[in-house]
């Protein structure tokens, strides 16, 4: 297993359906990794807020079967994924 990055969760919602300011306290929310929430909010697709509950941060990792350790194509793909994960804000 290869760790890629640590992240937490954010709450996302459609501000047209839940028009309010501040932290989300309603039951109508979706918890997603913060990198996705930030991208969607920056694109104007969804609003982002802190979760109404405490959640631990987590480490996103890649895992593969040992039989694939010598697979050049898999290592190329894992390198692409790793570069993208580390380049994300």
C-alpha positions as CSV (number, residue, x, y, z in Angstrom):
1,X,0.0,0.0,0.0
2,X,1.3,3.5,-0.9
3,X,-0.1,6.5,1.0
4,X,-0.9,9.4,-1.3
5,X,-2.2,12.2,0.9
6,X,-4.0,13.0,4.1
7,X,-7.4,14.8,4.0
8,X,-10.6,15.4,5.9
9,X,-14.2,15.6,5.0
10,X,-16.4,18.6,4.0
11,X,-20.1,18.9,3.6
12,X,-21.5,19.8,0.2
13,X,-24.9,20.9,-0.8
14,X,-26.8,22.7,-3.5
15,X,-27.3,26.3,-2.2
16,X,-30.4,26.6,-4.4
17,X,-32.0,23.8,-2.4
18,X,-30.6,24.7,1.0
19,X,-30.3,28.5,1.0
20,X,-28.6,29.5,4.3
21,X,-25.3,30.8,5.4
22,X,-22.8,29.4,7.9
23,X,-22.1,25.8,8.9
24,X,-24.5,23.1,7.8
25,X,-26.7,21.8,10.7
26,X,-29.4,20.2,8.7
27,X,-29.7,16.5,8.0
28,X,-29.6,17.1,4.2
29,X,-25.9,17.1,3.4
30,X,-23.3,14.8,1.8
31,X,-19.9,14.3,3.4
32,X,-17.2,14.0,0.8
33,X,-13.3,14.2,0.8
34,X,-12.4,17.9,1.2
35,X,-10.4,17.9,-2.1
36,X,-13.6,17.1,-4.0
37,X,-15.7,19.6,-2.0
38,X,-13.1,22.4,-2.7
39,X,-13.1,21.6,-6.4
40,X,-16.9,21.5,-6.7
41,X,-17.2,24.8,-4.7
42,X,-14.5,26.5,-6.8
43,X,-16.3,25.5,-10.0
44,X,-19.6,26.9,-8.6
45,X,-21.3,23.5,-8.7
46,X,-22.0,23.1,-5.0
47,X,-21.4,25.0,-1.8
48,X,-19.1,23.6,0.9
49,X,-19.2,23.9,4.6
50,X,-17.7,22.3,7.7
51,X,-19.4,19.0,8.8
52,X,-21.9,19.3,11.7
53,X,-20.1,16.4,13.4
54,X,-16.4,15.7,14.2
55,X,-14.7,13.2,11.8
56,X,-11.1,12.1,11.9
57,X,-8.9,12.9,8.9
58,X,-7.9,9.9,6.8
59,X,-5.1,8.9,4.4
60,X,-6.0,8.1,0.9
61,X,-3.8,5.2,-0.3
62,X,-3.3,2.9,-3.4
63,X,-3.2,-0.9,-3.0
64,X,-2.5,-3.6,-5.5
65,X,-1.9,-7.4,-5.5
66,X,1.7,-8.6,-5.1
67,X,1.4,-10.4,-8.5
68,X,1.3,-7.0,-10.2
69,X,4.5,-5.7,-8.6
70,X,6.4,-6.2,-11.9
71,X,3.6,-4.8,-14.1
72,X,5.1,-1.8,-15.9
73,X,1.7,-0.5,-17.1
74,X,0.3,-0.6,-13.5
75,X,3.4,1.3,-12.2
76,X,2.9,3.9,-14.9
77,X,-0.8,4.3,-14.0
78,X,0.0,4.5,-10.3
79,X,2.6,7.2,-11.0
80,X,-0.1,9.2,-12.9
81,X,-2.5,8.8,-10.0
82,X,0.1,9.7,-7.5
83,X,1.2,12.9,-9.4
84,X,-2.5,14.0,-9.6
85,X,-3.2,13.3,-5.9
86,X,-0.2,15.2,-4.8
87,X,-0.8,18.1,-7.1
88,X,-4.4,18.6,-6.0
89,X,-4.8,21.6,-3.6
